[in-house]
Each structure stands twice: as structure tokens, then as C-alpha cells.
Amino acid sequence: MLEPSPVKFDEALLAQLKLPAGFKVNVFAKDMQHVRWMQVAPNGDVYVSRPKQADVLLLRDQDRDGKMDSQKVVAQNIKNVHGLLLRENKLFMATDKKVLVADVQGDGTLAGTRVLVDDLPDGSQHPYRTLAMGPDGFLYVTVGSQCNNCVETNPEAATVLRMRPDGSARSVYARGLRNTLGFAFNPVGGMLYGFDHGSDDRGDDVPPEELNAIRPNKHYGWPFCWGDRQVDMKQQNDPENSTRADFCPTTEAPELMTTAHSAPIGLVFYTGNQFPADYRNSAFVAMRGSWNRGQPSGYKVVRVRFDAAGKPQSIEDFVTGWLLATPPPHLQQPGAGPMAEQAKARRPAQFGRLAGLAVAADGSLLIAEDQNGVIYRVSYGR
């Protein structure tokens, strides 16, 4: 197991980031602390959640130079606030246990915050919730598992929930999803896609992370199956009234799979006009990065290509470089100290644990990073 050493952010590290030709990256905001999820208003306002600070910020780039000019706390004392959804002058917010909504005022501040749901399953191992609004006008809430590999006692754990925007008519939309933080409706065809985290403690390459087409009343395997409906031999329990061997073939297979323990977090479909036309309706995914793999995986943003019918075809790197082969020279300690310190100095390093993604009003891509509290901005041709 090799967890890369964290490195404090310095703007000189931007040179480490690699992007396709024609793209560039700059710092939109920094010193944001535990910045996680983002939503962009039509006027360009950026709302961001900070779970550890229990607040929501409003960020503005008033001179449109691609850098934040001002920030304001617009919601506070909301423990574990994470998922955000902006619709029709309302900001929905999700915590581990609650879904709340507030009215967006003309100046971008929030008013009239009210609780829609206050009894989501306990967060335990996966306390962060995310939100989406479906083409059907219903609110979708992802609820991660309470453990790594248990059989859940709460039927709403490891699911996607569906409810009316006022919190009523709540039901389980899909099951067997260990932790699908990044999920969104494809603008082409309207299918819900999400990237699920596989269980830990299965080795370096098992299980792969899964991109799923999330359909109603379907089961996606966890905790009994992984990957392409493979039986999880470390799970000693069987599904109710079945066996793992019989059950796994009846579950939904992933559309695509990628390297184990990469930890996909934010997922957003690109609907802007700034990037080349070939990128429109691709999905971008933030891979937070492994902590439990011999050779680290993740620490990058990938692009998922979809065909004209809206079906995923492939996964490719988009922004890489947050993972460093070794710490920068000023952090290395060659030939000094006990052997453990020398080994630490030689291990891989990273300067970014990526979280949420958002398409800015100008069509650039915003990337939130919560270890150093940086929001990056990827732009094209200008």
C-alpha cells in the first residue's frame, strides 16, 4: 500500500499539469479550505460547499478574467453540507442526513432556508451526498454505503433515491451502488450515468471503478458482486433468498470500467461552447486518487467519450500531473534520518485531491481540490 505524500500547493506546480493541445489551466481561487462541490448560476456566480466549514460560499469573477474577485458566505452552520443543485432560483443542499433548499435572492444571497428531508441513512463511512434534477422534474439523491463491505440493514443505503422537489414521494430508484458521488443526466437521451467506487481491501487491481447507466428498479451488485458481475469472494453473506452465484448475473453490468481505487468524485457533462465541438456532451470526471494501492492511481481529470446516441465509448486522460513521481526537491530528505523517513522522502507525492467539477458560464471547466483548497480553471484558446 502506497499513499502519496501530500504537498502544499504553490502556483509553480501548475507547470506539472498536462492538458491536450490548445488548453491551459489557471487558478480560479485558492485558500478555499475544504472546498468540495460547485454549482454555477446563469450570471456566472459560483456556489461552493465546504463540509468541514459547514458553509456555502458565493464566488464571483466580476471582471471576467478567469479569477475569483470576491467571496461571501451565503449559508452557514450546516454540518456536512456537500451536494449542491441550483434550479429556478433555488439552491438545494445535501448533508449526510438532510436535504435543504433556499431561495436565491437578486444579489445572489440565500433566504428562507428550509429542510425538505431530515432522515437520510447515517453517513458512517460515506457521509457525503450529491444531488441532480431529472428530466422528469424529480430530485435525485445519492446515498453511499455505511461501510466498506457489509450487508446494509437500511434499505436506503447504497442507493440513488428519487423524490419530488419538496421532499415528498421518496423512493429507492436504484440499489447496489456502494458510493456514486458523481452522477448526472446525459443531455443526449436523458440517461442517468454515475461512477461508483469499488470496495477496498481487494488488492491493487480489484475491483475496477464502474461507470453505470443507472436505471430504475435495478441492482448494481454491491456488496455481493464487483465489476462485470463478478462474485465477491470476500463477501461471506448471500442475498436474501438467493446465492451470490445466482444473483450476480441478474445485476446490471457497468458500461465502462477503469483502474481500481482511482476514486471518481465529480462528474459533469460538457454543455459549454468554449471547448472544441468534439468535446460537447462528453463527460468529465475527477479522479480523487488512491490511498491503498501499490502504484497510485487517479489524481487526474478524465474525459468519457459518448457516441451520437449518448452511449459511453471510452475513457481518456484530460488533465494529469497532480501525482508526482517524487516530492519536489525542497521536500526530499536524501541520505538523512531514519530509514522510514528516507523511504517517505522517496515515495510518490501529490498536490491535489480532486472533488467537484462544474462548467462555468464562459464554458471553461472548474475543478475543486479540497486538500489545498484550490479551484482550478481549464480554458481553451484564450
N, C-alpha and C positions, 0 to 999 in steps of 0.2 A: 504494500500500500504506500503510495507516494503522493502526499498532498503538497502542491506547490507552495513555496513561501510567499506570503503577501508582501507587496512592495507599495510604498506610499506613492501616490500619483505626483508626477511632475510633467509639465507640458512638453518637456523634451522627449518624453516617452511616446508622444504622438507619432514620431518618426518610425516607431516599431510597427505601427498598424499598416496592414496591406489591404488594398482595395482594387477592384477592377479598373482598367484604364478609364480615365475621364472623371473618376470620383475622387473626392477629397473629404477629409474629416477635420472638424474643429470642435472646440469645447463650447457648448451652448451655455452650460452652467457648471459650477464646481462648488465644493464645500457645502454640498446639499445634505450631508449625513446619510441617513438610511433611506435614500430615495428609491422607490420601487416601481409604482405603476403610473401611467400618464394617460390623460385624455386631452385632446386638442379641440378647442371651440372654433366655429367658423371664422371668427375675427382674429384667430391666431393665439388667443390665450391658451396657456398650457397649465392644466391642473395636475398636480403630482401628489401621491400619497407617501407618507413616511411612517410606517408602522411603529418603529421604536420611539418616534417622537409623538406618536398618537395624533398626527395632524395632517391637514391637506393644505398645500401651498398653491397660490396662483402666481405663475411666472409670465413675464411679458418681455417681448423683444420689440420695443416701441419704435426704434429707428430701422428695424428690419435688416440688421446687419448679421443675423445669424447667431447673436449672442444675447443672453438674458440681460435686460436692463434693470428690472425691478422684480421683487418678490413680496408676497403678502400672505400671511396665514389667514385662510378663509374658513377653516374648521379645526377645532382642537378638542383635546380630551376625549378622543375617540380611540380607545385602546385597540391595537392591532388593525387599524384601518389599512386596507390594502387595495382590493379591487375598486376601480372607478368606471363609471359609464355615464357619458353625457348625452342626453336626449331631450329635445324640445324644452330647452331652458330649465332642465332639471339635472342635478348631479346625483347619481346613485353611488352609494359607498358600501363596501362589504368589509366586515370584520370577521373574526373567527366564529362568532355566534350570531351576528346581526346583519341585516340589510337595512340601510337607511337611505333617505332621499332628502334633498334640499332644493329650494328654488334658487336659480341663478338670477341675480339682480342685474340691472343695466350696467353697473360698474364692475361686474364680474364677481362680486362677493356673494355669499350664500345667506339665505334666510329661511326660517321655517323648517329647520331640520326635524324630521320625524322618523320613527322606527317603523319599518314595514314587517320585519321578521326579527325575532329575538331568541330563537331556539334552534339554530343550526347545530349539527353534531359538534361535540367538543373537538377542538383543534388538535390537541396532542402533538403527534409528530408532524402534521401538516396543517398549520393554523391559518394559512393564507388562502383567501377566497378570491375568485375573479368573476366578472360579470360580462354578459353580452345581451343584446336585444335581438330577437329573431325576426325574420320577415313576417312571422305570424303576430307580431306585436307583444309577444310574451317575453318575460325576463328569464334568462338562463344563468344559473349559479353553479359553479363547480365546487365540489366539496371533496377534498382529499381524504385519504385513509387516515385512521387514527394510529397506525402502526406501520411497521415495515412489511410484515407478512402474516398477520393474524386473520382469523375469520371474524369479520365485523359483527357486532351484536346490534348496532344501529343500522337499520336498512337504508338510511340516507347517507351513510359514509361511503366514500369511494364511488361517488356518483356525479352526474350532472342533474341538477334539479331544474324544474320549469315551473313558473308561476306567473300570474298576472302582474302588471307593474305596480299594483297596490299590495302585493304580497299574498293575495288570496289564490285559491285553486292550485295549491302547491302539490307537485307530484314528482316522482322519480322519472326522469327522461331516459337515462342510460345508466348501466351499472358496470362494475368490474373495472373501474378506472382508478388506478392507485393514486395518482396525483396529476391531473391535467390542468395545469395553471394557464397555459397559453391555449386559447381556443377562440375561434371566430367563424362567422358565416362567410362562405365564399361568395363574392359579388356575382360570380358567374354560376348560376344554377341554384344558389342558396343553400348548399350542403354545409353542415357544421363540421369543421375539422378541428382536431385538438391533438397536441403532442403529450403523450403520457410518459411518466417516469417509471422505469422498471425497478424491481426490488433490489436492495443492496445485499451484500454477502453471498453473491453467487459466483464470484470470480471476476476477472478483468473484462471478459467479453460477453457475459451473460447477466441479465437479459438485455437485448438491444432496446433503445428508446423507440417508441412507436408513434407514428403519425396515423391517427384513426379518422375515418369518416364516421361521425357519431350519429347514429340513427335511433329513432325512438324504440323503446322497449327491447333494446339489445344489450347483451352482456359481452364485455371485452376481456374477460378471462381472469383478472386478478381476484383473489390470490392463488388460484389453482393452476393457472396457465401463464406462459410468457411468450413473447414474440409471436411467431406464426402458429399459435395454438399448441405450443409445446407444453407437456405436463411438467409442472414444477415439482421436482422430486424432493425438494426441501420442505415443501408443504405436506404435512402428515395428515391433514384433515381432508375429507371429501365433501363436495357439495351436498346439500340436502337431497335425499332420495336419488343419489347418483354416485358415480365414481369419477375421479379426475380423468381417467382414460376415456370414459364415455362422454363426459361433459365438455372437455376442451374442443373437440371437433364441432360442437354446436355453437361455440362463441364466434365473435366477429374477428376476422384476421385483419392485421394492420394494412394500410395502403402502402406505406413505406417504413423502413427501419433504418436506424443509424447507430453509431458507436455507443456502446454501453456506458452509462454513468455520465454522459455529457450534460445531463440536467437541463432539458429545454424549459425555458420560462416564458418570456413574452412571445406572442405570435400575432402578426398583423398582415393583412393583405394590402398590397401596394395599390392604392387608388389615385395617387397623385399624377401630375403631368410633368414634373421636372425630370425624372429619370427617362432614359430611352424607352420607346414604346414597347420594346421586348420585355420590360420589367413589369408592365401594368398587369395586375391581377396575379403576379407571383406573390408568395407569402415569404415574409422574413421571420426568422426565429432566432431568439437569443439563447445561446447555449452557455449556461452559467458556469459549467466546468465541474470536473470530477474532484472528489477528495479521497477516493477509495480505489484507485486503480494504479497498477504498476507503472504504466505510462499514461500520464494525464490526458484526458480528452475534454473537448469543449473549449471554453474561453474564446468564443467567437460568435459571429452572427452568420447564419447560413440562409441561403435562398432556396425555397422549394418551387420548382417549376411546375406549372399546371398546363394542360393542353387546352385547346379552344373550347372543349366541352366542360372544363372546370375540374378535370381529374388530375391528381398529382402524378408527376412523371419521374422526378429526380430531385436530389438534394446536392447542393454545391456550396462551397465556401463563398462568403461575400465580404466580410471584414474579419481578418485574423490578426494575431500579433499580441493579444493581451497575455498570452502564455510565452514566457521567456525560457530559453534553454538553461540559463543560469541567472542568478541575481545580477543586477548591474554591478560594475566593479566596486563602487563605494560600499556595497553591502556584503561583498565577499570577504572571507577571512582565511586566505590560503596559508596553510602551514602553521596555524596558531590555534591554541585552545585544545580542549579535549577532542577525542575522535568524533563524538556526537555533534559538536559544533562545526567541525570541519565538514562532516557529511551534510549538515544543514546548509552550509555555505555553497556546496556543490549541487544541491538539488534544484530542480526547475523552480521558477518563480512566476508570479502573475501579478498584474496590476489592475485586474478588473474582474469582478464577479457580476455578470450582466443580469439584468432583470427585465423591466418592461420596455416595450417598443411603441412608437407612435409615429404616424405620418403627420408632419407639420403642415400648416396651412399653405406654405410655399412649395410643398411637395418633397421637402427633404425628409430624412429619416432620423428620428430622435431615439437614442439608446441610453437607458438609465443603468447606472452601475452603482450598487449600494455599498460596496466595501470602502471606497474612497469618496463616495458622494458626488460623482461626476455624471453629467448628461452630455453625451456626445451628439454631434450633428453631422450626418453624412449628406453631402450635396453633390450635384453633378453639373459640370460645365461652367460653374461660376463661383 
